[in-house]
Amino acid sequence: MIARALAVALVVLATAQSRAAEVIVTDGDTLVLNGTPIRLVGIDAPQTDQTCLDRAGVVWRCGIAARDQLEKHIAKRQVRCDDAGADAVYKKRSTGICWVEGETANLNQWLVREGWALNLESRFKSDREYARDNRKGLWSGCFVSPQTLRRWNQSVAKLLGAACPEGNDWKARNVLFPERPTMPPGCAIKGKSAARAMMFGSRGIYHLEACRSYARTKAPDRWFCSEDEAKADGFRKSHTC
Protein backbone atom coordinates (compact mmCIF):
# COMPACT_ATOMS: atom_id res chain seq x y z
CA MET A 1 0.00 0.00 0.00
CA ILE A 2 2.85 2.37 0.92
CA ALA A 3 4.75 1.43 -2.25
CA ARG A 4 1.65 2.13 -4.39
CA ALA A 5 1.19 5.56 -2.74
CA LEU A 6 4.86 6.40 -3.40
CA ALA A 7 4.54 5.41 -7.05
CA VAL A 8 1.49 7.66 -7.47
CA ALA A 9 3.35 10.54 -5.80
CA LEU A 10 6.26 10.17 -8.22
CA VAL A 11 3.92 10.27 -11.22
CA VAL A 12 2.27 13.45 -9.93
CA LEU A 13 5.68 15.03 -9.30
CA ALA A 14 6.91 14.18 -12.77
CA THR A 15 3.77 15.71 -14.29
CA ALA A 16 4.19 18.89 -12.24
CA GLN A 17 7.77 19.25 -13.44
CA SER A 18 6.80 19.18 -17.11
CA ARG A 19 6.30 22.54 -18.80
CA ALA A 20 4.67 23.45 -22.11
CA ALA A 21 4.98 27.02 -23.40
CA GLU A 22 6.17 29.26 -26.20
CA VAL A 23 9.92 29.67 -26.08
CA ILE A 24 12.66 32.29 -26.37
CA VAL A 25 16.01 30.93 -27.56
CA THR A 26 18.88 32.81 -25.92
CA ASP A 27 21.80 30.65 -27.09
CA GLY A 28 22.49 27.20 -28.51
CA ASP A 29 21.52 25.30 -25.37
CA THR A 30 19.39 27.70 -23.32
CA LEU A 31 15.70 28.50 -23.56
CA VAL A 32 13.38 30.78 -21.63
CA LEU A 33 9.91 29.36 -21.03
CA ASN A 34 7.33 31.58 -19.36
CA GLY A 35 10.15 33.68 -17.92
CA THR A 36 12.09 30.67 -16.57
CA PRO A 37 15.58 30.03 -18.03
CA ILE A 38 16.20 26.35 -18.80
CA ARG A 39 19.53 24.94 -19.86
CA LEU A 40 19.31 21.81 -21.98
CA VAL A 41 20.84 19.12 -19.80
CA GLY A 42 23.58 16.76 -20.97
CA ILE A 43 24.89 18.97 -23.78
CA ASP A 44 27.10 22.01 -24.27
CA ALA A 45 26.72 24.48 -27.15
CA PRO A 46 28.94 27.49 -27.92
CA GLN A 47 27.89 30.75 -26.31
CA THR A 48 26.85 33.50 -28.71
CA ASP A 49 30.23 35.25 -28.50
CA GLN A 50 32.29 32.11 -29.24
CA THR A 51 34.08 32.04 -32.60
CA CYS A 52 35.18 29.05 -34.67
CA LEU A 53 36.73 28.52 -38.09
CA ASP A 54 34.54 27.51 -41.02
CA ARG A 55 35.46 24.87 -43.60
CA ALA A 56 37.57 27.43 -45.49
CA GLY A 57 39.48 28.45 -42.36
CA VAL A 58 37.70 31.81 -42.04
CA VAL A 59 36.58 33.11 -38.64
CA TRP A 60 32.98 32.05 -38.08
CA ARG A 61 30.40 33.21 -35.53
CA CYS A 62 29.54 29.64 -34.59
CA GLY A 63 27.81 30.63 -31.34
CA ILE A 64 25.35 32.80 -33.26
CA ALA A 65 24.90 30.02 -35.83
CA ALA A 66 24.07 27.44 -33.13
CA ARG A 67 21.49 29.76 -31.58
CA ASP A 68 19.94 30.58 -34.95
CA GLN A 69 19.70 26.92 -35.99
CA LEU A 70 17.92 26.02 -32.75
CA GLU A 71 15.55 28.95 -33.17
CA LYS A 72 14.88 27.98 -36.80
CA HIS A 73 14.20 24.35 -35.84
CA ILE A 74 11.71 25.32 -33.14
CA ALA A 75 10.11 28.00 -35.34
CA LYS A 76 6.77 29.03 -33.83
CA ARG A 77 6.02 25.63 -32.30
CA GLN A 78 5.50 25.05 -28.62
CA VAL A 79 8.18 23.44 -26.48
CA ARG A 80 7.69 21.14 -23.50
CA CYS A 81 10.47 20.60 -20.96
CA ASP A 82 10.85 17.98 -18.24
CA ASP A 83 12.61 19.57 -15.27
CA ALA A 84 15.96 17.92 -14.45
CA GLY A 85 16.76 20.09 -11.42
CA ALA A 86 18.85 23.18 -10.76
CA ASP A 87 21.87 23.99 -12.90
CA ALA A 88 25.12 23.01 -11.21
CA VAL A 89 26.79 26.25 -12.38
CA TYR A 90 23.98 28.77 -11.81
CA LYS A 91 21.49 27.55 -9.22
CA LYS A 92 18.72 29.98 -10.25
CA ARG A 93 18.56 28.35 -13.68
CA SER A 94 16.75 25.07 -14.26
CA THR A 95 17.93 22.25 -16.49
CA GLY A 96 15.73 20.02 -18.56
CA ILE A 97 15.13 17.73 -21.50
CA CYS A 98 12.91 19.50 -23.99
CA TRP A 99 10.73 18.47 -26.92
CA VAL A 100 9.31 20.61 -29.68
CA GLU A 101 5.74 20.07 -30.83
CA GLY A 102 5.51 17.39 -33.54
CA GLU A 103 8.98 15.89 -32.97
CA THR A 104 9.86 12.58 -31.32
CA ALA A 105 13.56 13.32 -30.70
CA ASN A 106 14.25 15.79 -27.91
CA LEU A 107 16.04 19.06 -28.60
CA ASN A 108 19.06 18.00 -26.55
CA GLN A 109 19.66 15.02 -28.85
CA TRP A 110 18.82 16.99 -32.00
CA LEU A 111 21.45 19.65 -31.26
CA VAL A 112 24.19 17.04 -30.78
CA ARG A 113 23.15 15.00 -33.83
CA GLU A 114 23.05 18.11 -36.04
CA GLY A 115 26.48 19.16 -34.78
CA TRP A 116 25.48 22.33 -32.95
CA ALA A 117 26.36 21.05 -29.48
CA LEU A 118 28.59 18.45 -27.82
CA ASN A 119 27.37 15.75 -25.50
CA LEU A 120 28.30 15.86 -21.83
CA GLU A 121 26.69 12.48 -21.18
CA SER A 122 27.12 9.04 -22.74
CA ARG A 123 23.48 8.87 -23.85
CA PHE A 124 24.25 11.25 -26.74
CA LYS A 125 27.58 9.67 -27.68
CA SER A 126 26.32 8.02 -30.87
CA ASP A 127 24.72 11.31 -31.95
CA ARG A 128 28.05 13.09 -31.53
CA GLU A 129 29.81 10.40 -33.57
CA TYR A 130 27.19 10.75 -36.32
CA ALA A 131 27.65 14.54 -36.44
CA ARG A 132 31.45 14.20 -36.51
CA ASP A 133 31.49 11.53 -39.21
CA ASN A 134 29.07 13.49 -41.39
CA ARG A 135 30.68 16.89 -40.76
CA LYS A 136 27.48 18.37 -39.44
CA GLY A 137 27.27 21.87 -38.00
CA LEU A 138 30.37 22.81 -36.02
CA TRP A 139 32.14 19.66 -37.24
CA SER A 140 32.37 21.08 -40.77
CA GLY A 141 34.95 23.61 -39.56
CA CYS A 142 37.32 23.79 -36.60
CA PHE A 143 36.37 24.52 -33.01
CA VAL A 144 37.09 23.80 -29.37
CA SER A 145 34.55 22.59 -26.88
CA PRO A 146 32.76 25.41 -25.02
CA GLN A 147 33.87 23.86 -21.74
CA THR A 148 37.53 23.95 -22.82
CA LEU A 149 37.17 27.60 -23.85
CA ARG A 150 35.60 28.55 -20.52
CA ARG A 151 38.50 26.89 -18.70
CA TRP A 152 41.00 28.50 -21.08
CA ASN A 153 42.97 25.30 -21.74
CA GLN A 154 44.56 26.79 -24.84
CA SER A 155 47.80 24.83 -24.95
CA VAL A 156 46.25 21.39 -24.40
CA ALA A 157 42.80 21.87 -25.95
CA LYS A 158 41.79 19.32 -28.54
CA LEU A 159 40.89 20.97 -31.82
CA LEU A 160 37.71 19.45 -33.23
CA GLY A 161 36.30 19.39 -36.74
CA ALA A 162 37.16 18.45 -40.32
CA ALA A 163 38.89 21.75 -41.16
CA CYS A 164 41.43 21.86 -38.32
CA PRO A 165 45.02 22.32 -39.53
CA GLU A 166 47.51 19.52 -39.23
CA GLY A 167 50.87 20.06 -37.58
CA ASN A 168 51.50 23.62 -36.38
CA ASP A 169 48.07 24.73 -35.18
CA TRP A 170 48.94 27.77 -33.05
CA LYS A 171 47.44 30.22 -35.53
CA ALA A 172 44.12 28.40 -35.21
CA ARG A 173 44.45 28.21 -31.42
CA ASN A 174 44.96 31.97 -31.19
CA VAL A 175 41.77 32.53 -33.15
CA LEU A 176 39.76 30.01 -31.15
CA PHE A 177 41.08 31.42 -27.86
CA PRO A 178 40.85 35.21 -28.32
CA GLU A 179 42.32 37.29 -25.52
CA ARG A 180 38.93 38.95 -25.19
CA PRO A 181 35.71 38.02 -27.00
CA THR A 182 34.81 40.43 -29.77
CA MET A 183 31.30 41.80 -30.08
CA PRO A 184 29.06 39.77 -32.41
CA PRO A 185 27.02 41.97 -34.77
CA GLY A 186 23.97 43.33 -32.97
CA CYS A 187 25.10 41.98 -29.59
CA ALA A 188 26.24 45.13 -27.78
CA ILE A 189 25.39 44.22 -24.17
CA LYS A 190 28.58 44.00 -22.10
CA GLY A 191 28.92 41.36 -19.40
CA LYS A 192 31.48 41.57 -16.64
CA SER A 193 32.18 39.04 -13.90
CA ALA A 194 31.98 40.74 -10.51
CA ALA A 195 32.60 39.44 -7.01
CA ARG A 196 29.98 41.79 -5.58
CA ALA A 197 27.36 40.28 -7.86
CA MET A 198 28.38 36.74 -6.92
CA MET A 199 27.84 37.57 -3.25
CA PHE A 200 24.15 37.98 -4.03
CA GLY A 201 23.70 34.96 -6.27
CA SER A 202 24.53 36.38 -9.72
CA ARG A 203 27.44 35.41 -11.93
CA GLY A 204 28.16 38.94 -13.09
CA ILE A 205 26.74 42.30 -14.18
CA TYR A 206 25.53 43.30 -17.63
CA HIS A 207 25.66 46.84 -18.99
CA LEU A 208 23.29 48.24 -21.63
CA GLU A 209 24.37 51.03 -23.94
CA ALA A 210 22.06 53.35 -22.00
CA CYS A 211 23.82 52.58 -18.70
CA ARG A 212 26.17 55.21 -17.29
CA SER A 213 28.63 52.38 -16.64
CA TYR A 214 28.71 51.21 -20.28
CA ALA A 215 31.54 53.41 -21.54
CA ARG A 216 33.79 52.75 -18.57
CA THR A 217 33.29 48.98 -18.77
CA LYS A 218 36.38 48.08 -20.76
CA ALA A 219 37.26 44.64 -22.11
CA PRO A 220 34.05 42.82 -21.13
CA ASP A 221 34.21 39.13 -20.30
CA ARG A 222 31.06 38.41 -22.32
CA TRP A 223 28.89 39.95 -25.01
CA PHE A 224 25.15 39.34 -24.95
CA CYS A 225 22.59 39.76 -27.70
CA SER A 226 19.62 40.39 -25.40
CA GLU A 227 18.73 40.97 -21.77
CA ASP A 228 16.99 37.58 -21.82
CA GLU A 229 20.32 35.97 -22.70
CA ALA A 230 22.24 37.87 -20.04
CA LYS A 231 19.69 37.03 -17.34
CA ALA A 232 19.52 33.38 -18.41
CA ASP A 233 23.30 33.20 -18.04
CA GLY A 234 23.10 34.51 -14.48
CA PHE A 235 24.02 38.19 -14.99
CA ARG A 236 22.10 41.03 -13.40
CA LYS A 237 21.57 44.53 -14.79
CA SER A 238 23.92 47.29 -13.67
CA HIS A 239 22.44 49.61 -11.04
CA THR A 240 23.49 52.57 -13.19
CA CYS A 241 20.86 51.78 -15.82
C-alpha positions as CSV (number, residue, x, y, z in Angstrom):
1,M,0.0,0.0,0.0
2,I,2.8,2.4,0.9
3,A,4.7,1.4,-2.3
4,R,1.7,2.1,-4.4
5,A,1.2,5.6,-2.7
6,L,4.9,6.4,-3.4
7,A,4.5,5.4,-7.1
8,V,1.5,7.7,-7.5
9,A,3.3,10.5,-5.8
10,L,6.3,10.2,-8.2
11,V,3.9,10.3,-11.2
12,V,2.3,13.4,-9.9
13,L,5.7,15.0,-9.3
14,A,6.9,14.2,-12.8
15,T,3.8,15.7,-14.3
16,A,4.2,18.9,-12.2
17,Q,7.8,19.2,-13.4
18,S,6.8,19.2,-17.1
19,R,6.3,22.5,-18.8
20,A,4.7,23.5,-22.1
21,A,5.0,27.0,-23.4
22,E,6.2,29.3,-26.2
23,V,9.9,29.7,-26.1
24,I,12.7,32.3,-26.4
25,V,16.0,30.9,-27.6
26,T,18.9,32.8,-25.9
27,D,21.8,30.6,-27.1
28,G,22.5,27.2,-28.5
29,D,21.5,25.3,-25.4
30,T,19.4,27.7,-23.3
31,L,15.7,28.5,-23.6
32,V,13.4,30.8,-21.6
33,L,9.9,29.4,-21.0
34,N,7.3,31.6,-19.4
35,G,10.2,33.7,-17.9
36,T,12.1,30.7,-16.6
37,P,15.6,30.0,-18.0
38,I,16.2,26.4,-18.8
39,R,19.5,24.9,-19.9
40,L,19.3,21.8,-22.0
41,V,20.8,19.1,-19.8
42,G,23.6,16.8,-21.0
43,I,24.9,19.0,-23.8
44,D,27.1,22.0,-24.3
45,A,26.7,24.5,-27.2
46,P,28.9,27.5,-27.9
47,Q,27.9,30.8,-26.3
48,T,26.9,33.5,-28.7
49,D,30.2,35.2,-28.5
50,Q,32.3,32.1,-29.2
51,T,34.1,32.0,-32.6
52,C,35.2,29.0,-34.7
53,L,36.7,28.5,-38.1
54,D,34.5,27.5,-41.0
55,R,35.5,24.9,-43.6
56,A,37.6,27.4,-45.5
57,G,39.5,28.4,-42.4
58,V,37.7,31.8,-42.0
59,V,36.6,33.1,-38.6
60,W,33.0,32.0,-38.1
61,R,30.4,33.2,-35.5
62,C,29.5,29.6,-34.6
63,G,27.8,30.6,-31.3
64,I,25.4,32.8,-33.3
65,A,24.9,30.0,-35.8
66,A,24.1,27.4,-33.1
67,R,21.5,29.8,-31.6
68,D,19.9,30.6,-35.0
69,Q,19.7,26.9,-36.0
70,L,17.9,26.0,-32.8
71,E,15.6,29.0,-33.2
72,K,14.9,28.0,-36.8
73,H,14.2,24.4,-35.8
74,I,11.7,25.3,-33.1
75,A,10.1,28.0,-35.3
76,K,6.8,29.0,-33.8
77,R,6.0,25.6,-32.3
78,Q,5.5,25.0,-28.6
79,V,8.2,23.4,-26.5
80,R,7.7,21.1,-23.5
81,C,10.5,20.6,-21.0
82,D,10.9,18.0,-18.2
83,D,12.6,19.6,-15.3
84,A,16.0,17.9,-14.4
85,G,16.8,20.1,-11.4
86,A,18.8,23.2,-10.8
87,D,21.9,24.0,-12.9
88,A,25.1,23.0,-11.2
89,V,26.8,26.2,-12.4
90,Y,24.0,28.8,-11.8
91,K,21.5,27.6,-9.2
92,K,18.7,30.0,-10.2
93,R,18.6,28.3,-13.7
94,S,16.7,25.1,-14.3
95,T,17.9,22.3,-16.5
96,G,15.7,20.0,-18.6
97,I,15.1,17.7,-21.5
98,C,12.9,19.5,-24.0
99,W,10.7,18.5,-26.9
100,V,9.3,20.6,-29.7
101,E,5.7,20.1,-30.8
102,G,5.5,17.4,-33.5
103,E,9.0,15.9,-33.0
104,T,9.9,12.6,-31.3
105,A,13.6,13.3,-30.7
106,N,14.3,15.8,-27.9
107,L,16.0,19.1,-28.6
108,N,19.1,18.0,-26.6
109,Q,19.7,15.0,-28.8
110,W,18.8,17.0,-32.0
111,L,21.4,19.6,-31.3
112,V,24.2,17.0,-30.8
113,R,23.2,15.0,-33.8
114,E,23.1,18.1,-36.0
115,G,26.5,19.2,-34.8
116,W,25.5,22.3,-33.0
117,A,26.4,21.0,-29.5
118,L,28.6,18.5,-27.8
119,N,27.4,15.7,-25.5
120,L,28.3,15.9,-21.8
121,E,26.7,12.5,-21.2
122,S,27.1,9.0,-22.7
123,R,23.5,8.9,-23.9
124,F,24.2,11.3,-26.7
125,K,27.6,9.7,-27.7
126,S,26.3,8.0,-30.9
127,D,24.7,11.3,-31.9
128,R,28.1,13.1,-31.5
129,E,29.8,10.4,-33.6
130,Y,27.2,10.7,-36.3
131,A,27.6,14.5,-36.4
132,R,31.4,14.2,-36.5
133,D,31.5,11.5,-39.2
134,N,29.1,13.5,-41.4
135,R,30.7,16.9,-40.8
136,K,27.5,18.4,-39.4
137,G,27.3,21.9,-38.0
138,L,30.4,22.8,-36.0
139,W,32.1,19.7,-37.2
140,S,32.4,21.1,-40.8
141,G,34.9,23.6,-39.6
142,C,37.3,23.8,-36.6
143,F,36.4,24.5,-33.0
144,V,37.1,23.8,-29.4
145,S,34.5,22.6,-26.9
146,P,32.8,25.4,-25.0
147,Q,33.9,23.9,-21.7
148,T,37.5,24.0,-22.8
149,L,37.2,27.6,-23.9
150,R,35.6,28.6,-20.5
151,R,38.5,26.9,-18.7
152,W,41.0,28.5,-21.1
153,N,43.0,25.3,-21.7
154,Q,44.6,26.8,-24.8
155,S,47.8,24.8,-24.9
156,V,46.2,21.4,-24.4
157,A,42.8,21.9,-25.9
158,K,41.8,19.3,-28.5
159,L,40.9,21.0,-31.8
160,L,37.7,19.4,-33.2
161,G,36.3,19.4,-36.7
162,A,37.2,18.5,-40.3
163,A,38.9,21.7,-41.2
164,C,41.4,21.9,-38.3
165,P,45.0,22.3,-39.5
166,E,47.5,19.5,-39.2
167,G,50.9,20.1,-37.6
168,N,51.5,23.6,-36.4
169,D,48.1,24.7,-35.2
170,W,48.9,27.8,-33.1
171,K,47.4,30.2,-35.5
172,A,44.1,28.4,-35.2
173,R,44.4,28.2,-31.4
174,N,45.0,32.0,-31.2
175,V,41.8,32.5,-33.2
176,L,39.8,30.0,-31.2
177,F,41.1,31.4,-27.9
178,P,40.9,35.2,-28.3
179,E,42.3,37.3,-25.5
180,R,38.9,39.0,-25.2
181,P,35.7,38.0,-27.0
182,T,34.8,40.4,-29.8
183,M,31.3,41.8,-30.1
184,P,29.1,39.8,-32.4
185,P,27.0,42.0,-34.8
186,G,24.0,43.3,-33.0
187,C,25.1,42.0,-29.6
188,A,26.2,45.1,-27.8
189,I,25.4,44.2,-24.2
190,K,28.6,44.0,-22.1
191,G,28.9,41.4,-19.4
192,K,31.5,41.6,-16.6
193,S,32.2,39.0,-13.9
194,A,32.0,40.7,-10.5
195,A,32.6,39.4,-7.0
196,R,30.0,41.8,-5.6
197,A,27.4,40.3,-7.9
198,M,28.4,36.7,-6.9
199,M,27.8,37.6,-3.3
200,F,24.1,38.0,-4.0
201,G,23.7,35.0,-6.3
202,S,24.5,36.4,-9.7
203,R,27.4,35.4,-11.9
204,G,28.2,38.9,-13.1
205,I,26.7,42.3,-14.2
206,Y,25.5,43.3,-17.6
207,H,25.7,46.8,-19.0
208,L,23.3,48.2,-21.6
209,E,24.4,51.0,-23.9
210,A,22.1,53.4,-22.0
211,C,23.8,52.6,-18.7
212,R,26.2,55.2,-17.3
213,S,28.6,52.4,-16.6
214,Y,28.7,51.2,-20.3
215,A,31.5,53.4,-21.5
216,R,33.8,52.8,-18.6
217,T,33.3,49.0,-18.8
218,K,36.4,48.1,-20.8
219,A,37.3,44.6,-22.1
220,P,34.0,42.8,-21.1
221,D,34.2,39.1,-20.3
222,R,31.1,38.4,-22.3
223,W,28.9,39.9,-25.0
224,F,25.2,39.3,-24.9
225,C,22.6,39.8,-27.7
226,S,19.6,40.4,-25.4
227,E,18.7,41.0,-21.8
228,D,17.0,37.6,-21.8
229,E,20.3,36.0,-22.7
230,A,22.2,37.9,-20.0
231,K,19.7,37.0,-17.3
232,A,19.5,33.4,-18.4
233,D,23.3,33.2,-18.0
234,G,23.1,34.5,-14.5
235,F,24.0,38.2,-15.0
236,R,22.1,41.0,-13.4
237,K,21.6,44.5,-14.8
238,S,23.9,47.3,-13.7
239,H,22.4,49.6,-11.0
240,T,23.5,52.6,-13.2
241,C,20.9,51.8,-15.8
